[in-house]
Amino acid sequence: MLRNLARLGRYRGLIQSLVARELKARYRGSVLGFFWSFFNPLLLLLVYTFVFTYVMLGAHDKRIEPYALFMFCGILPWTWFSSSLAEAAGVLIAGGNLIKKVLFPAEILPIVTVLANMVHYFFGLVILAGFLIWYQRPLNFSELALFPVVVLVQLILTTSFALLLSALTVHFRDIRDILSNLLTFWFFATPIIYPYFMFQDSLTGQETWQGQLLKLNPFTHLAITYQEILFFNGPVGHLKWLLVLGVISIGFFLFAYWVFDRLRDTFAEEV
Amino acid sequence: MNAIEVVHASKVYRRFSHKRQFATLKSALLRGSLIRDLKPDETFTAVRDVSFTVPAGRTLGVIGRNGSGKSTMLKLVAGITKPTSGSVTVNGRVSALIELGAGFHPEISGRENVFINGIMLGLSKREVAKRFDEIVEFAELKDFIDAPVKTYSSGMYMRLGFAVAIHVDPDVLLVDEVLAVGDEGFTHKCLDKFAEFKRRGRTILLVTHALPMVERFCDEALWLDHGEKKGMGDPKRIVGAYVTAVEASEEEQLAAGDARAQESTAMVSPDEPASAVLPDHPVESAVAPSNMFHAAEGRWGSREVEITDVSLSSGDSDRGHVFQSGAPLDIRIRMRAPLPIDDFVVGLGLFNAEGVCCYGTNTNLENYRSERLQGDAEVTFRIDSLDLVEGTYKVDVAVHKLDGYPYDYHRLLYTFRVKSRTKDVGIYRPPHAWHFSEGITLTRASSDA
């Protein structure tokens, strides 16, 4: 397993070009082409802003104004996470031709999916930066230095899930169908459209049971940290949780890779 | 040094029952049978205990019928699947021409696909760039290289795939039936490329049904049958043995097919009055089936004379279905007439696969006047030299009255196949010879090449 993991390094070039191909191919043939990478998050933002500021009035706290911006900080990484998972679940089946006909480490396919979505996330960040300037939000640069750490933790976590899902979906095709519903649920179970401190006593900082429950969701910690870095002023109080999540993610990655490696030989026959 | 070493390799594919196919993760988890469900219910052995080695620089042809495990063998050598037991070792870089252009992305240009495909096959970006012009030229796609691959014709697609794969410059090249790419000219180019590979001391493993190519091109041949190694050695010898085995099994198939046809028609009651059967089969058509496209195999007649057995044989063999063109052929018809009959004609017709009557005759046409037939009798129709081109033929056999009233008519119930070394065309091969005057010189290649 470790040898296979090390071998991945040799395929850096391939991963790079496949990610580039993925990005190029995605919008090939559409009029706006690559600009969709920017427009998609922008449109998404507009929809959510409309719904939560005009349709569901007064549903939120003063502390999370401008609400659109608050939400955007969480939605962008969530989109990276959820579309990676949704695509990864089908990626081995879709790439069946490659697996069956070309000698080729299969884990490259889910990894490419995650990386391509990460690049899209980065494009989204450009929009976010635009909004930060528009609203004239102050940014703390020492906090920003933590940003790559969050991204790294999310990358490891997302890759682990992608590997696990892609391998299992080969054997259990229904995962793909379960997954889309699961991801919707997961989205609402993550403090993205509502702030985590909803479940904290404003005086004592004590969490309610809902808050405790939310902490079991790994993405909660990512979302909170993103919000703390990009949205809220003040310290990144969630850092220690993030580091715990980072360690767990590495363990989870090894587990996911192990499962993938175990099932590897069955792919060529099953897809 | 051996380029390829295969030691007691077996490959068992798993087949799952219906129960397993419709199982879901949820139900598997609920029943706690996740691990058990991932185990196969049934297995299918595609390759069974095959061992062989290919020394570096040699070309091995793998032959065998469909489903004999050739492609699985190739995938094992390519490392795409792992042997269930035994081991497969390959020394050097492998490039497998299994499916050309696997991994091409339809939306992006040929140029980008060449790079990605090349990298996928093990080249670095710089290496692809260095060979890029050569690849494009080989694929004959200079004008289209920047168009998206989805606009390519299947031939262009394959040519590009082939060009990339062959320019990977592997130590071991695996080729699976991919020479049916492109036109004649391109095929020659591919063969030249293979020859160049051979010259440069590369190892080639060639899976093909093109037997002449194996004989001409390979240093050795491996014959697989039902996943087992049937033989390995000199290509001429192995190909010969394989062809013989194929003929034998064709023989079996034809015999089985004939038996089925005869069985199904034997259900027509022999006592049925002829008139009940006749209207559907007007007498004229019974004598000379006019439209063979609609003619089905069948049997009808009053059975006052019954054809009990028809056998085809050549020379000494008792009964056969596969004959060499030019060999003698005996069609032996056994019949029985319970009561004495004086008005009868024995006839037969030969039809090719398109339903064209190649030949038809009967005793009346050849001026035999019937005198008497009673009890068991046997008629043999001897063809001294079966001058038909290669193909499958069907035989009509009939005994009828002079006016066409059928006693027993067997339509297309008997099948035989003609094999020929010469791939000439048409229906009939007149006995012939070529004569050349001075000023024209031809040499004859050995007849089995």
Chai-1 contact restraints between the chains, C-beta under 6 A:
chainA,res_idxA,chainB,res_idxB,connection_type,confidence,min_distance_angstrom,max_distance_angstrom,comment,restraint_id
A,G13,B,I119,contact,1.0,0.0,6.0,A-B,restraint_1
A,G13,B,K125,contact,1.0,0.0,6.0,A-B,restraint_2
A,L14,B,I119,contact,1.0,0.0,6.0,A-B,restraint_3
A,S17,B,I116,contact,1.0,0.0,6.0,A-B,restraint_4
A,S17,B,I119,contact,1.0,0.0,6.0,A-B,restraint_5
A,R21,B,H105,contact,1.0,0.0,6.0,A-B,restraint_6
A,R21,B,I108,contact,1.0,0.0,6.0,A-B,restraint_7
A,R21,B,I116,contact,1.0,0.0,6.0,A-B,restraint_8
A,K24,B,I108,contact,1.0,0.0,6.0,A-B,restraint_9
A,A25,B,H105,contact,1.0,0.0,6.0,A-B,restraint_10
A,A25,B,E107,contact,1.0,0.0,6.0,A-B,restraint_11
A,A25,B,I108,contact,1.0,0.0,6.0,A-B,restraint_12
A,R28,B,E107,contact,1.0,0.0,6.0,A-B,restraint_13
A,N97,B,A102,contact,1.0,0.0,6.0,A-B,restraint_14
A,L98,B,A102,contact,1.0,0.0,6.0,A-B,restraint_15
A,L98,B,G103,contact,1.0,0.0,6.0,A-B,restraint_16
A,K101,B,I98,contact,1.0,0.0,6.0,A-B,restraint_17
A,K101,B,E99,contact,1.0,0.0,6.0,A-B,restraint_18
A,K101,B,A102,contact,1.0,0.0,6.0,A-B,restraint_19
A,V102,B,A102,contact,1.0,0.0,6.0,A-B,restraint_20
A,V102,B,G103,contact,1.0,0.0,6.0,A-B,restraint_21
A,V102,B,M120,contact,1.0,0.0,6.0,A-B,restraint_22
A,L103,B,A78,contact,1.0,0.0,6.0,A-B,restraint_23
A,L103,B,G79,contact,1.0,0.0,6.0,A-B,restraint_24
A,L103,B,I80,contact,1.0,0.0,6.0,A-B,restraint_25
A,F172,B,L25,contact,1.0,0.0,6.0,A-B,restraint_26
A,D174,B,T24,contact,1.0,0.0,6.0,A-B,restraint_27
A,D265,B,K82,contact,1.0,0.0,6.0,A-B,restraint_28
A,A268,B,I80,contact,1.0,0.0,6.0,A-B,restraint_29
A,A268,B,T81,contact,1.0,0.0,6.0,A-B,restraint_30
